[in-house]
């Protein structure tokens, strides 16, 4: 009599606790670095302050059509960029006055991200930046949680694998940042799987998933032009995986048309999208055949860079090799776990997503006449890695494959990587890397006013991430026990998937 209500209460507690813990872990990353620490923040911060147009004390017309006048402290915030020995103390937040800057979004990026983030801009730059970071952390966890519970049970593991398997350390860093890549990450994890789920379900769930797909598509396309292109790729993958004769596709088709229209509109409105044709270099020198071959063979360096092989921030916060090794082990493991029971449709979707993951950076490098290590950064292709890991795991019977032992292995690996990466990131800005103090509070030159100590933020964020994985293991154990007693309706017809 009491077993069922107890199970329901336990499930409800897990459903609340896991997202809260993941949110707290992201918030620790929001506090881990000072204002200006996201890549190209000397561009993104003025663009946020001008995201809603002219506002007294925040944004005014510049001396030239392509410039804007913004608070002087914004343009100096990244004083430590490319100087890993320099701590965050070099910035003076009390600097007053307005200055012209050409580093501002005037039609280069889609306007939605900057316009939304501009709601939080104020003359208190530190508080505004933290608010933006916390908002993006909450948005990431909130959207992913909503998608998780809207999806049919058999697709939930693919969402978790894609969102978490590619998260450490770059995904965690950008999700809790002022960088448009935060929204690109959300879009990559949600669009394809929501459309796929809408093709497998019916009733209100179908339309809920379609609506979440539109939300993810608009967020991504409204933040970055390349994310708009990735949204179109997500539509293609969903069609490959889920389109069937006799199945109602109205919800997915409607959502796909809306996403495609938004993607095209945002893509065409941003000059950033022209990089696909013209490349990123301002003064390119043609590459030789040998150099093109070298680029092709070294693309995996970019993929590893998204998992800790490259530095965070302005590419100057270098991670110990333990971080990239552990994260790569988990990412590779998810691919092997998801590879069982491949159907022809899954093989095609797997090949398409893998080809995009590999060829997009290769083509961009070729168009930019640049070698691997220049121009193209791992964060540009992180969304493609997220999509690839999800597609690789989109098997109808994937849930039993994720045994508690495998979750424990992945959880330990990613937790250790997170503990190390978060510590290194905080230390880089509190003292600079020239001071290898283990205690983050020792000899600290920079930290936020009114925020708990850097050591407490590190411990709190690390423990929250570890506990989230522990509870994921508990939830999976409960799910496997339940599956051993009953066969869920959405797993009775594997041929449909």
C-alpha positions as CSV (number, residue, x, y, z in Angstrom):
1,X,0.0,0.0,0.0
2,X,2.8,2.4,0.8
3,X,5.4,1.2,-1.8
4,X,4.0,3.1,-4.8
5,X,3.6,6.5,-3.0
6,X,7.1,6.1,-1.6
7,X,8.5,5.5,-5.0
8,X,6.6,8.5,-6.4
9,X,8.0,10.7,-3.6
10,X,11.5,9.4,-4.3
11,X,11.2,10.0,-8.0
12,X,9.9,13.5,-7.4
13,X,12.8,14.2,-5.0
14,X,15.3,13.1,-7.6
15,X,13.5,15.1,-10.3
16,X,14.1,18.2,-8.2
17,X,17.5,17.5,-6.7
18,X,19.4,16.7,-9.9
19,X,18.6,19.9,-11.8
20,X,19.2,22.0,-8.7
21,X,22.6,20.4,-8.1
22,X,23.6,20.9,-11.8
23,X,22.4,24.5,-11.6
24,X,24.6,25.1,-8.5
25,X,27.5,23.5,-10.2
26,X,27.1,25.9,-13.2
27,X,26.8,28.9,-10.8
28,X,30.2,28.0,-9.4
29,X,31.6,28.4,-12.9
30,X,29.8,31.7,-13.1
31,X,31.8,32.9,-10.1
32,X,35.0,31.2,-11.1
33,X,36.3,34.0,-13.4
34,X,36.1,37.8,-13.4
35,X,34.3,40.2,-15.8
36,X,35.8,39.9,-19.3
37,X,37.0,36.3,-19.0
38,X,34.8,34.8,-21.7
39,X,36.5,34.7,-25.1
40,X,36.0,38.0,-27.0
41,X,34.3,39.6,-24.1
42,X,35.7,42.9,-25.2
43,X,33.2,42.5,-28.0
44,X,30.4,40.7,-26.3
45,X,30.1,42.9,-23.2
46,X,29.7,46.2,-25.2
47,X,27.3,44.3,-27.5
48,X,25.2,43.3,-24.5
49,X,25.2,46.9,-23.1
50,X,24.0,48.1,-26.5
51,X,21.7,45.2,-27.2
52,X,18.6,47.3,-26.7
53,X,19.9,50.4,-28.5
54,X,20.7,53.7,-27.0
55,X,20.3,54.1,-23.2
56,X,21.7,56.8,-21.0
57,X,24.9,55.8,-19.2
58,X,24.9,52.4,-20.9
59,X,25.1,52.9,-24.7
60,X,25.3,55.9,-27.0
61,X,26.1,56.5,-30.6
62,X,29.9,56.5,-31.4
63,X,31.9,58.9,-33.4
64,X,31.6,56.6,-36.4
65,X,28.6,54.6,-37.8
66,X,30.3,51.3,-36.8
67,X,31.2,52.4,-33.2
68,X,29.3,52.8,-30.0
69,X,30.0,54.7,-26.8
70,X,29.9,52.4,-23.7
71,X,31.2,52.6,-20.1
72,X,35.0,52.7,-20.1
73,X,35.3,49.9,-17.7
74,X,33.7,47.5,-20.2
75,X,36.5,48.0,-22.8
76,X,39.2,47.4,-20.2
77,X,37.7,44.3,-18.5
78,X,39.8,41.8,-20.4
79,X,43.1,43.3,-19.3
80,X,44.4,39.8,-18.4
81,X,43.6,38.3,-21.9
82,X,46.5,36.2,-23.2
83,X,48.5,36.9,-20.0
84,X,48.0,33.8,-17.9
85,X,50.4,35.2,-15.2
86,X,48.1,38.2,-14.7
87,X,45.2,37.9,-12.2
88,X,41.8,39.4,-12.5
89,X,43.0,42.3,-10.2
90,X,44.3,44.3,-13.2
91,X,40.7,45.5,-14.0
92,X,39.4,48.7,-12.3
93,X,35.6,48.4,-12.0
94,X,35.3,51.9,-10.6
95,X,36.5,53.5,-13.8
96,X,34.0,56.1,-15.0
97,X,33.1,57.8,-18.2
98,X,32.1,56.6,-21.7
99,X,34.4,55.7,-24.5
100,X,34.1,54.8,-28.2
101,X,34.6,51.2,-29.2
102,X,34.5,49.5,-32.6
103,X,34.3,46.2,-30.9
104,X,30.5,46.0,-30.7
105,X,27.7,44.1,-32.6
106,X,26.6,46.2,-35.5
107,X,25.0,43.5,-37.7
108,X,27.8,41.0,-37.2
109,X,25.9,38.6,-34.9
110,X,22.2,37.9,-34.7
111,X,20.6,40.4,-32.2
112,X,18.4,38.2,-30.0
113,X,21.1,37.1,-27.5
114,X,22.4,40.6,-27.0
115,X,19.0,42.1,-26.8
116,X,17.9,39.6,-24.1
117,X,21.1,39.9,-22.1
118,X,20.8,43.7,-22.3
119,X,17.9,43.5,-19.9
120,X,20.4,42.8,-17.1
121,X,22.9,45.6,-18.1
122,X,23.3,48.4,-15.6
123,X,25.9,50.8,-14.3
124,X,27.0,48.1,-11.9
125,X,29.0,46.0,-14.3
126,X,30.0,43.3,-11.9
127,X,26.5,42.6,-10.7
128,X,25.2,42.7,-14.3
129,X,27.7,40.2,-15.5
130,X,27.0,37.8,-12.7
131,X,23.3,38.1,-13.3
132,X,23.8,37.3,-17.0
133,X,25.9,34.3,-16.1
134,X,23.4,33.0,-13.5
135,X,20.5,33.6,-15.9
136,X,22.2,31.6,-18.6
137,X,23.0,28.8,-16.1
138,X,19.3,28.7,-15.1
139,X,18.2,28.8,-18.7
140,X,20.4,25.9,-19.6
141,X,19.3,23.7,-16.8
142,X,15.6,24.8,-17.1
143,X,15.4,24.0,-20.8
144,X,17.2,20.7,-20.6
145,X,15.0,19.6,-17.6
146,X,11.8,20.5,-19.5
147,X,13.0,18.6,-22.5
148,X,14.0,15.6,-20.4
149,X,10.5,15.2,-18.9
150,X,8.8,15.9,-22.2
151,X,10.7,13.2,-24.1
152,X,9.6,9.6,-24.2
153,X,11.6,7.5,-21.8
154,X,13.7,5.8,-24.4
155,X,15.1,9.0,-25.7
156,X,16.0,10.5,-22.3
157,X,19.4,8.8,-22.1
158,X,20.5,10.4,-25.4
159,X,19.7,13.9,-24.1
160,X,21.7,13.3,-20.9
161,X,24.6,11.8,-22.8
162,X,24.8,14.7,-25.3
163,X,24.4,17.4,-22.7
164,X,26.7,16.0,-20.0
165,X,29.1,14.0,-22.1
166,X,30.4,17.1,-23.8
167,X,30.1,19.4,-20.9
168,X,33.5,19.3,-19.1
169,X,35.1,21.7,-19.1
170,X,34.2,24.0,-22.1
171,X,30.5,23.3,-22.0
172,X,30.3,24.2,-18.3
173,X,32.3,27.3,-18.9
174,X,30.3,28.7,-21.8
175,X,26.9,27.8,-20.4
176,X,27.7,30.0,-17.4
177,X,29.1,32.9,-19.4
178,X,28.2,36.1,-21.2
179,X,29.1,34.4,-24.5
180,X,26.5,33.6,-27.2
181,X,27.9,30.1,-27.3
182,X,25.8,29.5,-24.2
183,X,22.6,29.5,-26.2
184,X,24.3,27.5,-29.0
185,X,24.9,24.8,-26.5
186,X,21.3,24.7,-25.4
187,X,20.1,24.6,-29.1
188,X,22.4,21.7,-30.0
189,X,21.3,19.6,-27.2
190,X,17.5,20.1,-27.7
191,X,16.4,20.8,-31.3
192,X,17.1,17.5,-33.0
193,X,15.9,15.3,-30.1
194,X,12.7,17.3,-29.6
195,X,11.8,17.0,-33.2
196,X,12.6,13.3,-33.2
197,X,10.6,12.9,-30.0
198,X,7.7,14.8,-31.6
199,X,7.6,12.2,-34.4
200,X,7.4,9.3,-31.9
201,X,4.7,10.7,-29.6
202,X,1.1,11.9,-29.8
203,X,-1.3,14.2,-28.1
204,X,-0.1,17.2,-26.0
205,X,3.4,15.7,-25.6
206,X,4.0,15.9,-29.3
207,X,3.1,19.6,-29.4
208,X,5.1,20.3,-26.2
209,X,8.2,18.8,-27.8
210,X,7.6,20.7,-31.0
211,X,7.4,23.9,-29.0
212,X,10.6,23.1,-27.1
213,X,12.3,22.4,-30.4
214,X,11.2,25.9,-31.7
215,X,12.5,27.4,-28.4
216,X,15.9,25.7,-28.8
217,X,16.1,26.6,-32.5
218,X,15.3,30.3,-31.9
219,X,17.7,30.5,-29.0
220,X,20.6,29.1,-31.1
221,X,19.8,31.0,-34.3
222,X,19.3,34.2,-32.3
223,X,22.7,33.9,-30.8
224,X,25.1,32.8,-33.5
225,X,24.9,32.4,-37.3
226,X,26.6,29.1,-37.2
227,X,24.1,27.8,-34.7
228,X,21.4,28.7,-37.2
229,X,23.1,26.3,-39.6
230,X,23.3,23.7,-37.0
231,X,19.6,24.0,-36.3
232,X,19.0,23.1,-40.0
233,X,21.3,20.1,-39.6
234,X,19.2,19.1,-36.5
235,X,16.1,19.1,-38.7
236,X,17.7,16.8,-41.2
237,X,18.9,14.4,-38.5
238,X,15.4,14.3,-36.9
239,X,13.8,13.5,-40.3
240,X,16.4,10.7,-41.0
241,X,15.7,9.1,-37.6
242,X,12.0,9.6,-37.1
243,X,10.0,10.2,-40.3
244,X,7.8,7.2,-41.0
245,X,4.9,6.6,-43.4
246,X,1.6,6.5,-41.5
247,X,3.0,8.5,-38.6
248,X,1.5,12.0,-37.9
249,X,4.3,14.5,-38.6
250,X,2.3,17.7,-38.4
251,X,3.7,18.9,-35.1
252,X,7.3,18.1,-36.1
253,X,6.8,19.5,-39.6
254,X,5.3,22.8,-38.3
255,X,8.1,23.2,-35.8
256,X,10.7,22.4,-38.5
257,X,9.4,25.1,-40.8
258,X,9.4,27.7,-38.0
259,X,12.9,26.8,-37.0
260,X,14.1,26.8,-40.6
261,X,12.5,30.2,-41.2
262,X,14.1,31.6,-38.0
263,X,17.4,30.1,-38.9
264,X,17.4,31.6,-42.4
265,X,16.3,35.0,-41.1
266,X,18.9,35.2,-38.4
267,X,21.6,33.8,-40.6
268,X,21.0,36.3,-43.4
269,X,20.8,39.2,-40.8
270,X,24.3,38.5,-39.5
271,X,27.5,39.1,-41.4
272,X,29.1,36.3,-39.2
273,X,27.4,33.8,-41.5
274,X,29.5,34.9,-44.4
275,X,32.5,33.2,-42.8
276,X,31.3,29.9,-44.3
277,X,32.0,31.4,-47.8
278,X,34.8,33.9,-47.2
279,X,36.5,32.4,-44.1
280,X,37.6,34.2,-41.0
281,X,41.1,35.6,-42.0
282,X,41.3,39.2,-43.0
283,X,44.4,38.7,-45.1
284,X,44.6,35.0,-46.0
285,X,47.5,33.3,-47.6
286,X,46.6,30.3,-49.8
287,X,47.3,26.9,-48.2
288,X,49.3,24.3,-49.9
289,X,48.0,20.8,-50.5
290,X,50.2,19.5,-47.8
291,X,48.7,22.1,-45.4
292,X,45.2,21.0,-46.3
293,X,46.1,17.4,-45.6
294,X,47.7,18.4,-42.3
295,X,44.5,20.2,-41.3
296,X,42.4,17.2,-42.2
297,X,44.5,14.9,-40.1
298,X,44.6,17.3,-37.1
299,X,40.8,18.1,-36.9
300,X,40.6,15.8,-33.8
301,X,42.8,18.4,-32.0
302,X,39.8,20.7,-32.1
303,X,37.5,18.0,-30.9
304,X,39.8,17.3,-28.0
305,X,40.0,21.0,-27.4
306,X,36.3,21.1,-26.5
307,X,37.0,18.5,-23.8
308,X,39.9,20.3,-22.2
309,X,42.7,20.0,-24.7
310,X,42.7,23.7,-25.3
311,X,42.7,26.5,-22.8
312,X,39.5,28.1,-21.5
313,X,38.6,31.8,-21.6
314,X,40.9,33.6,-23.9
315,X,42.6,30.3,-24.6
316,X,45.1,31.1,-21.8
317,X,43.7,29.0,-19.0
318,X,45.4,25.7,-19.8
319,X,44.0,22.5,-18.4
320,X,46.2,19.7,-17.1
321,X,46.1,16.7,-19.4
322,X,44.1,14.7,-16.9
323,X,41.1,16.8,-17.7
324,X,41.1,16.2,-21.4
325,X,42.0,12.5,-20.9
326,X,39.1,11.8,-18.6
327,X,36.6,13.8,-20.6
328,X,37.7,12.1,-23.8
329,X,37.4,8.7,-22.2
330,X,33.8,9.4,-21.3
331,X,32.9,10.9,-24.7
332,X,34.4,7.8,-26.5
333,X,32.7,5.5,-24.0
334,X,29.3,7.0,-24.8
335,X,29.8,6.4,-28.5
336,X,30.7,2.7,-28.0
337,X,27.7,2.2,-25.6
338,X,25.4,3.8,-28.1
339,X,26.7,1.9,-31.1
340,X,24.9,-1.4,-30.3
341,X,21.9,-2.3,-32.3
342,X,22.5,0.1,-35.2
343,X,19.6,0.3,-37.7
344,X,20.1,1.6,-41.2
345,X,18.5,4.9,-40.2
346,X,20.8,5.3,-37.2
347,X,23.8,4.5,-39.3
348,X,22.9,7.2,-41.8
349,X,22.2,9.8,-39.0
350,X,25.5,8.8,-37.3
351,X,27.4,9.2,-40.5
352,X,25.8,12.6,-41.3
353,X,26.5,14.0,-37.8
354,X,30.0,12.6,-37.7
355,X,30.7,14.1,-41.2
356,X,29.4,17.5,-40.1
357,X,31.6,17.3,-36.9
358,X,34.7,16.7,-39.0
359,X,34.1,18.5,-42.2
360,X,32.6,21.8,-40.9
361,X,35.9,22.9,-39.2
362,X,37.9,21.5,-42.1
363,X,36.0,23.6,-44.6
364,X,36.1,26.7,-42.4
365,X,39.9,26.3,-42.1
366,X,40.2,25.9,-45.8
367,X,38.0,29.0,-46.5
368,X,40.0,31.0,-43.9
369,X,43.3,29.8,-45.3
370,X,44.3,28.9,-41.7
371,X,45.9,26.0,-40.0
372,X,44.5,24.1,-37.1
373,X,45.3,26.2,-34.0
374,X,44.4,29.5,-35.7
375,X,41.0,31.2,-36.3
376,X,38.8,28.2,-35.6
377,X,38.2,27.5,-31.9
378,X,36.8,24.4,-30.2
379,X,33.7,26.4,-29.0
380,X,32.7,26.9,-32.6
381,X,32.2,23.2,-33.1
382,X,31.2,22.2,-29.5
383,X,27.5,22.2,-30.6
384,X,28.3,19.7,-33.3
385,X,30.0,17.4,-30.7
386,X,26.9,17.7,-28.5
387,X,24.7,16.7,-31.5
388,X,27.0,13.8,-32.5
389,X,27.1,12.3,-29.0
390,X,23.3,12.5,-28.8
391,X,22.7,10.9,-32.2
392,X,25.2,8.1,-31.4
393,X,23.1,7.3,-28.3
394,X,19.7,7.5,-29.9
395,X,18.9,3.8,-29.7
396,X,15.6,2.5,-28.5
397,X,17.2,0.1,-26.1
398,X,20.0,2.3,-24.8
399,X,18.7,2.6,-21.3
400,X,19.7,-0.9,-20.1
401,X,23.1,-0.4,-21.6
402,X,23.7,2.4,-19.1
403,X,24.2,0.2,-16.1
404,X,24.9,1.7,-12.7
405,X,28.6,0.6,-13.1
406,X,29.0,2.6,-16.3
407,X,27.3,5.6,-14.8
408,X,29.6,5.4,-11.8
409,X,32.7,5.2,-14.1
410,X,31.5,8.2,-16.2
411,X,30.6,10.1,-13.0
412,X,33.9,9.5,-11.4
413,X,35.8,10.5,-14.5
414,X,33.8,13.7,-15.2
415,X,33.8,14.6,-11.5
416,X,37.6,14.4,-11.2
417,X,37.9,16.4,-14.4
418,X,35.5,19.0,-13.1
419,X,37.2,19.3,-9.7
420,X,40.6,19.9,-11.5
421,X,39.2,22.2,-14.2
422,X,37.3,24.4,-11.7
423,X,40.3,24.7,-9.4
424,X,42.6,25.6,-12.3
425,X,40.1,28.2,-13.6
426,X,39.7,29.9,-10.3
427,X,43.4,29.9,-9.5
428,X,44.3,31.4,-12.9
429,X,42.3,34.5,-12.0
430,X,42.8,34.8,-8.3
431,X,46.6,34.7,-8.5
432,X,47.7,34.0,-12.1
433,X,49.3,30.7,-13.1
434,X,52.7,31.9,-11.9
435,X,51.5,31.2,-8.3
436,X,50.8,27.4,-7.9
437,X,49.0,27.7,-4.6
438,X,46.7,24.8,-3.8
439,X,44.6,26.9,-1.4
440,X,42.6,29.2,-3.6
441,X,42.3,31.8,-0.9
442,X,46.1,32.0,-0.3
443,X,47.7,35.1,-1.7
444,X,44.6,35.8,-3.8
445,X,44.9,39.0,-5.7
446,X,41.3,39.1,-7.0
447,X,37.9,37.9,-5.9
448,X,34.3,39.1,-6.1
449,X,33.0,41.5,-3.5
450,X,30.4,39.9,-1.2
451,X,30.8,36.4,-2.6
452,X,31.9,33.4,-0.5
453,X,35.6,32.6,-0.7
454,X,37.1,31.0,-3.8
455,X,37.8,27.8,-2.0
456,X,34.1,27.6,-0.8
457,X,32.9,28.2,-4.4
458,X,35.3,25.5,-5.7
459,X,34.2,22.9,-3.1
460,X,30.5,23.8,-3.4
461,X,30.5,23.5,-7.2
462,X,32.5,20.3,-7.2
463,X,30.4,18.6,-4.6
464,X,27.2,19.7,-6.4
465,X,28.4,18.1,-9.6
466,X,29.5,14.9,-7.8
467,X,26.1,14.6,-6.0
468,X,24.2,15.2,-9.3
469,X,26.0,12.1,-10.7
470,X,25.4,10.1,-7.6
471,X,21.7,10.8,-7.9
472,X,21.7,10.0,-11.6
473,X,23.1,6.6,-10.7
474,X,20.3,6.2,-8.1
475,X,17.7,7.3,-10.6
476,X,19.0,4.8,-13.2
477,X,19.0,2.0,-10.7
478,X,15.4,2.7,-9.9
479,X,14.6,2.8,-13.6
480,X,16.3,-0.5,-14.4
481,X,14.5,-2.2,-11.5
482,X,11.2,-0.8,-12.8
483,X,12.0,-1.9,-16.4
484,X,12.7,-5.4,-15.1
485,X,9.1,-5.6,-13.8
486,X,7.3,-4.0,-16.7
487,X,7.9,-3.4,-20.4
488,X,7.2,0.3,-21.2
489,X,4.9,0.9,-24.0
490,X,7.4,3.0,-25.9
491,X,9.8,0.1,-26.1
492,X,7.4,-2.6,-27.4
493,X,8.0,-1.7,-31.1
494,X,11.8,-1.3,-31.6
495,X,11.3,-1.6,-35.4
496,X,9.7,1.9,-35.3
497,X,13.0,3.4,-34.3
